[in-house]
Amino acid sequence: MMRILIPVLGFARAGGYRVLSELANAWLRAGHEVSFVAPATSGQPYFPTQASIHWVDEDGRNVDSPHGKGETGLGNLRALFAGIRRLHHDFDVVLANHSLTTWPTVLARVPRGKRFYYIQAYEPEYYVLERRPLLWLLSRLSYALPLTQIANASIYRHALVRPFAIVPFGIDLSLFRPKLSSQRQPSEPLIIGTIGRSEPQKGALYVLKAFEELYASDPRHRLRIAYGNLPAGWSHPAAEIVVPSNDAELAEFYRSIDVLVAAGTVQHGAPHYPALEALASGAALVTTGFEPATSENAWIVPNRDATAIAEAIREISTRPDAASRRSNSGYEAVQAFGWDVVSAKMLDVFAKDRENAGLDPRSEKTQKENRS
């Protein structure tokens, strides 16, 4: 059995937190012990987890429950540092998972063979240097800290300063699955889907422009936008906003569309949940190039090119056989991303690094008993 501690500065709806909850659940199913440590200023996890949670105050002491308000900056870092320093002796692994959680992990003097950094994105790109220089610097320097680095894709190789293992993101294949229906015919209306995001780098603007072009030539087209978050003032009579309240409803969203467009403008080649979820759900995928999309299972289009997006969707609309072949190929590709497979790969990295560091869980337990 392995004992794993996951420090977070707070729980949120971003996909990275789903990864942490699902990894924890998979490790628990496999018989391991998993706990989160989080400042009490956080709210409850949005993505359900069976792992225990140590809610800590700014001195690192356990409190009964979170209150979801209060300090959100240095106070949270101080709370996490104190919590990790108090708790890490009870665990074999401390898994930092965000650039800002690496600092309290290292400063809490977690032994070298026990501290890991799971990199799910190159985070400095999300902090504008001119407006948030300190966060940008802390994020950038986190990759030079002495933790064993585990990335979810090789795209980050240029940014990291030491060899790293690769463990991909995962998906619940029992939840995200294809719809049971006959193949769409060219004469039937096409339902286009996208994830609404207001950040320019998410590329939603190009999806909207492509849809306007498609609708102008064929008003049978429909657009479904998950979560909204559209540019101010944009609306369309053939567009519908869908707001899933959980992953089950999000999976239904994917099964309700014929094609998903993921048109992000940065970090091409990086893992991308909408791309993975669309392929697992049997939707045709048009993307600017995110893992696990390839030319065999998706339509890869140039960056910031609404016309190219519209052309790809026209091909999907008029060639359902080709769309079906690529969708089938995509479904086969996502089988390697099941949570049990992914979580086992991560455990292998933990075990190998601990072995290289000469750490034996039995000796650690004896040391703890001697201290007490």
DOBA-451435 format. One record per residue (C-alpha): residue number from 1; residue in three letters; x, y, z. Coordinates in steps of 0.5 Angstrom, whole numbers. Layout:
<pts>
> num_residu_c1_c2_c3
> NUM_ALA_X_Y_Z
...
</pts>
This chain:
<pts>
> num_residu_c1_c2_c3
> 1_MET_0_0_0
> 2_MET_2_7_-2
> 3_ARG_0_13_2
> 4_ILE_-1_19_-2
> 5_LEU_-2_27_0
> 6_ILE_-4_32_-5
> 7_PRO_-3_39_-3
> 8_VAL_-8_44_-6
> 9_LEU_-9_52_-5
> 10_GLY_-17_51_-6
> 11_PHE_-21_46_-10
> 12_ALA_-24_49_-17
> 13_ARG_-28_47_-23
> 14_ALA_-22_47_-28
> 15_GLY_-20_40_-31
> 16_GLY_-14_40_-27
> 17_TYR_-18_39_-21
> 18_ARG_-22_33_-24
> 19_VAL_-15_30_-25
> 20_LEU_-13_30_-18
> 21_SER_-20_27_-16
> 22_GLU_-20_22_-21
> 23_LEU_-13_20_-19
> 24_ALA_-15_19_-12
> 25_ASN_-21_15_-13
> 26_ALA_-17_10_-17
> 27_TRP_-12_10_-12
> 28_LEU_-17_8_-7
> 29_ARG_-20_3_-11
> 30_ALA_-13_0_-12
> 31_GLY_-12_0_-4
> 32_HIS_-8_6_-3
> 33_GLU_-9_11_2
> 34_VAL_-10_18_-1
> 35_SER_-11_25_3
> 36_PHE_-12_32_0
> 37_VAL_-9_38_5
> 38_ALA_-12_45_3
> 39_PRO_-13_51_7
> 40_ALA_-20_52_10
> 41_THR_-21_58_6
> 42_SER_-23_53_0
> 43_GLY_-30_51_-2
> 44_GLN_-32_43_-2
> 45_PRO_-29_40_-8
> 46_TYR_-33_41_-15
> 47_PHE_-31_34_-17
> 48_PRO_-33_28_-12
> 49_THR_-27_25_-9
> 50_GLN_-27_19_-4
> 51_ALA_-21_21_-1
> 52_SER_-20_25_6
> 53_ILE_-19_32_6
> 54_HIS_-15_35_12
> 55_TRP_-17_43_12
> 56_VAL_-12_47_15
> 57_ASP_-12_54_18
> 58_GLU_-6_59_17
> 59_ASP_-2_55_22
> 60_GLY_-3_48_19
> 61_ARG_-8_46_24
> 62_ASN_-14_41_22
> 63_VAL_-21_44_23
> 64_ASP_-27_41_22
> 65_SER_-29_44_16
> 66_PRO_-28_49_10
> 67_HIS_-31_56_11
> 68_GLY_-30_58_4
> 69_LYS_-28_65_5
> 70_GLY_-22_69_8
> 71_GLU_-15_69_6
> 72_THR_-13_67_-1
> 73_GLY_-6_69_-2
> 74_LEU_0_69_2
> 75_GLY_-4_66_8
> 76_ASN_-6_60_4
> 77_LEU_1_59_2
> 78_ARG_3_59_9
> 79_ALA_-3_55_11
> 80_LEU_-1_50_6
> 81_PHE_6_50_8
> 82_ALA_5_49_15
> 83_GLY_0_43_14
> 84_ILE_5_40_9
> 85_ARG_10_40_14
> 86_ARG_6_37_20
> 87_LEU_3_32_15
> 88_HIS_8_29_11
> 89_HIS_11_24_16
> 90_ASP_5_20_15
> 91_PHE_6_19_8
> 92_ASP_10_16_2
> 93_VAL_9_21_-3
> 94_VAL_7_29_-3
> 95_LEU_4_30_-10
> 96_ALA_5_38_-12
> 97_ASN_0_39_-18
> 98_HIS_1_47_-19
> 99_SER_7_51_-20
> 100_LEU_5_55_-13
> 101_THR_4_48_-9
> 102_THR_11_46_-11
> 103_TRP_14_52_-6
> 104_PRO_11_50_0
> 105_THR_12_43_-1
> 106_VAL_20_44_-2
> 107_LEU_20_49_4
> 108_ALA_17_44_8
> 109_ARG_23_40_8
> 110_VAL_19_34_5
> 111_PRO_25_29_3
> 112_ARG_27_29_-4
> 113_GLY_25_22_-6
> 114_LYS_18_23_-3
> 115_ARG_16_30_-7
> 116_PHE_13_30_-14
> 117_TYR_11_35_-19
> 118_TYR_5_33_-24
> 119_ILE_5_38_-29
> 120_GLN_-2_39_-33
> 121_ALA_0_46_-36
> 122_TYR_6_50_-38
> 123_GLU_3_55_-33
> 124_PRO_7_62_-34
> 125_GLU_3_63_-40
> 126_TYR_-3_64_-36
> 127_TYR_0_70_-32
> 128_VAL_1_76_-36
> 129_LEU_8_78_-34
> 130_GLU_7_86_-34
> 131_ARG_1_85_-30
> 132_ARG_2_79_-25
> 133_PRO_10_79_-25
> 134_LEU_11_76_-18
> 135_LEU_6_70_-20
> 136_TRP_9_69_-27
> 137_LEU_16_69_-24
> 138_LEU_14_64_-18
> 139_SER_11_60_-24
> 140_ARG_17_60_-28
> 141_LEU_22_58_-23
> 142_SER_18_52_-20
> 143_TYR_20_48_-26
> 144_ALA_27_49_-23
> 145_LEU_26_46_-16
> 146_PRO_28_40_-14
> 147_LEU_22_35_-15
> 148_THR_21_29_-19
> 149_GLN_17_32_-25
> 150_ILE_11_28_-28
> 151_ALA_8_32_-34
> 152_ASN_2_30_-38
> 153_ALA_5_31_-45
> 154_SER_12_32_-48
> 155_ILE_10_39_-50
> 156_TYR_13_42_-44
> 157_ARG_20_39_-46
> 158_HIS_23_46_-48
> 159_ALA_21_49_-41
> 160_LEU_23_44_-36
> 161_VAL_30_43_-33
> 162_ARG_31_36_-32
> 163_PRO_29_29_-35
> 164_PHE_21_28_-33
> 165_ALA_16_22_-34
> 166_ILE_10_22_-38
> 167_VAL_3_20_-35
> 168_PRO_-3_22_-39
> 169_PHE_-9_25_-37
> 170_GLY_-15_21_-36
> 171_ILE_-22_20_-37
> 172_ASP_-28_16_-34
> 173_LEU_-30_11_-40
> 174_SER_-36_9_-37
> 175_LEU_-39_16_-37
> 176_PHE_-36_19_-43
> 177_ARG_-38_14_-49
> 178_PRO_-42_14_-56
> 179_LYS_-49_15_-57
> 180_LEU_-53_9_-59
> 181_SER_-56_11_-66
> 182_SER_-55_10_-73
> 183_GLN_-50_14_-77
> 184_ARG_-52_21_-79
> 185_GLN_-55_22_-86
> 186_PRO_-52_28_-91
> 187_SER_-59_31_-91
> 188_GLU_-60_32_-83
> 189_PRO_-58_38_-80
> 190_LEU_-52_39_-77
> 191_ILE_-51_40_-69
> 192_ILE_-44_44_-68
> 193_GLY_-42_44_-61
> 194_THR_-36_48_-57
> 195_ILE_-34_50_-50
> 196_GLY_-35_57_-49
> 197_ARG_-29_61_-46
> 198_SER_-28_68_-46
> 199_GLU_-21_68_-45
> 200_PRO_-18_70_-52
> 201_GLN_-13_64_-52
> 202_LYS_-19_59_-52
> 203_GLY_-21_61_-59
> 204_ALA_-28_61_-58
> 205_LEU_-29_67_-63
> 206_TYR_-26_63_-69
> 207_VAL_-32_58_-67
> 208_LEU_-37_63_-67
> 209_LYS_-35_66_-74
> 210_ALA_-34_60_-77
> 211_PHE_-42_58_-75
> 212_GLU_-44_65_-77
> 213_GLU_-41_63_-84
> 214_LEU_-44_56_-84
> 215_TYR_-51_59_-82
> 216_ALA_-51_64_-88
> 217_SER_-50_58_-93
> 218_ASP_-54_53_-90
> 219_PRO_-59_55_-84
> 220_ARG_-60_48_-82
> 221_HIS_-54_48_-78
> 222_ARG_-55_49_-70
> 223_LEU_-50_51_-65
> 224_ARG_-49_49_-58
> 225_ILE_-45_52_-53
> 226_ALA_-43_49_-46
> 227_TYR_-43_54_-40
> 228_GLY_-44_60_-44
> 229_ASN_-38_65_-43
> 230_LEU_-39_68_-50
> 231_PRO_-36_75_-52
> 232_ALA_-40_81_-50
> 233_GLY_-46_82_-54
> 234_TRP_-46_76_-58
> 235_SER_-52_72_-60
> 236_HIS_-55_68_-65
> 237_PRO_-62_65_-66
> 238_ALA_-59_58_-68
> 239_ALA_-55_58_-62
> 240_GLU_-56_55_-55
> 241_ILE_-53_55_-49
> 242_VAL_-52_49_-45
> 243_VAL_-50_49_-37
> 244_PRO_-48_42_-35
> 245_SER_-48_41_-27
> 246_ASN_-44_35_-27
> 247_ASP_-40_30_-31
> 248_ALA_-46_26_-33
> 249_GLU_-49_32_-36
> 250_LEU_-43_34_-40
> 251_ALA_-43_27_-43
> 252_GLU_-50_28_-45
> 253_PHE_-48_35_-48
> 254_TYR_-42_31_-52
> 255_ARG_-47_26_-54
> 256_SER_-52_31_-57
> 257_ILE_-48_34_-62
> 258_ASP_-45_32_-68
> 259_VAL_-38_35_-68
> 260_LEU_-34_39_-63
> 261_VAL_-30_45_-65
> 262_ALA_-24_46_-60
> 263_ALA_-20_52_-63
> 264_GLY_-15_54_-58
> 265_THR_-9_58_-60
> 266_VAL_-4_56_-55
> 267_GLN_0_50_-53
> 268_HIS_-2_46_-59
> 269_GLY_0_39_-58
> 270_ALA_-2_39_-50
> 271_PRO_-7_35_-47
> 272_HIS_-14_38_-48
> 273_TYR_-20_35_-44
> 274_PRO_-26_37_-49
> 275_ALA_-22_34_-55
> 276_LEU_-21_27_-51
> 277_GLU_-28_28_-48
> 278_ALA_-31_29_-55
> 279_LEU_-27_23_-58
> 280_ALA_-29_18_-53
> 281_SER_-37_20_-54
> 282_GLY_-36_19_-61
> 283_ALA_-37_26_-64
> 284_ALA_-33_28_-70
> 285_LEU_-27_33_-68
> 286_VAL_-25_39_-71
> 287_THR_-19_42_-67
> 288_THR_-13_47_-68
> 289_GLY_-9_41_-65
> 290_PHE_-9_38_-58
> 291_GLU_-8_31_-55
> 292_PRO_-10_26_-57
> 293_ALA_-13_29_-64
> 294_THR_-9_26_-70
> 295_SER_-10_27_-77
> 296_GLU_-13_20_-77
> 297_ASN_-18_21_-72
> 298_ALA_-20_29_-72
> 299_TRP_-20_35_-77
> 300_ILE_-14_39_-76
> 301_VAL_-14_46_-78
> 302_PRO_-10_52_-78
> 303_ASN_-9_57_-72
> 304_ARG_-14_63_-72
> 305_ASP_-18_61_-78
> 306_ALA_-25_61_-78
> 307_THR_-26_59_-85
> 308_ALA_-22_53_-85
> 309_ILE_-26_51_-79
> 310_ALA_-32_52_-83
> 311_GLU_-29_48_-89
> 312_ALA_-28_42_-84
> 313_ILE_-35_42_-82
> 314_ARG_-38_42_-89
> 315_GLU_-34_36_-90
> 316_ILE_-36_33_-84
> 317_SER_-43_35_-86
> 318_THR_-43_32_-93
> 319_ARG_-38_26_-92
> 320_PRO_-41_22_-86
> 321_ASP_-38_16_-88
> 322_ALA_-31_19_-87
> 323_ALA_-33_22_-80
> 324_SER_-35_16_-78
> 325_ARG_-29_13_-79
> 326_ARG_-25_18_-76
> 327_SER_-30_18_-70
> 328_ASN_-29_10_-69
> 329_SER_-21_11_-70
> 330_GLY_-22_17_-64
> 331_TYR_-26_12_-60
> 332_GLU_-20_7_-60
> 333_ALA_-15_12_-59
> 334_VAL_-18_14_-52
> 335_GLN_-18_7_-49
> 336_ALA_-11_8_-47
> 337_PHE_-13_14_-42
> 338_GLY_-18_10_-38
> 339_TRP_-17_12_-30
> 340_ASP_-14_5_-28
> 341_VAL_-9_5_-33
> 342_VAL_-7_12_-32
> 343_SER_-7_12_-24
> 344_ALA_-2_5_-25
> 345_LYS_3_9_-29
> 346_MET_3_14_-24
> 347_LEU_4_9_-18
> 348_ASP_10_6_-22
> 349_VAL_13_13_-23
> 350_PHE_13_14_-15
> 351_ALA_15_7_-14
> 352_LYS_21_7_-18
> 353_ASP_23_14_-16
> 354_ARG_23_12_-8
> 355_GLU_27_6_-10
> 356_ASN_32_10_-13
> 357_ALA_32_15_-7
> 358_GLY_33_9_-2
> 359_LEU_26_10_1
> 360_ASP_23_4_4
> 361_PRO_16_5_7
> 362_ARG_17_0_13
> 363_SER_23_4_15
> 364_GLU_19_10_15
> 365_LYS_14_7_19
> 366_THR_19_5_24
> 367_GLN_22_12_24
> 368_LYS_15_15_25
> 369_GLU_14_10_31
> 370_ASN_21_12_34
> 371_ARG_19_20_34
> 372_SER_13_19_37
</pts>
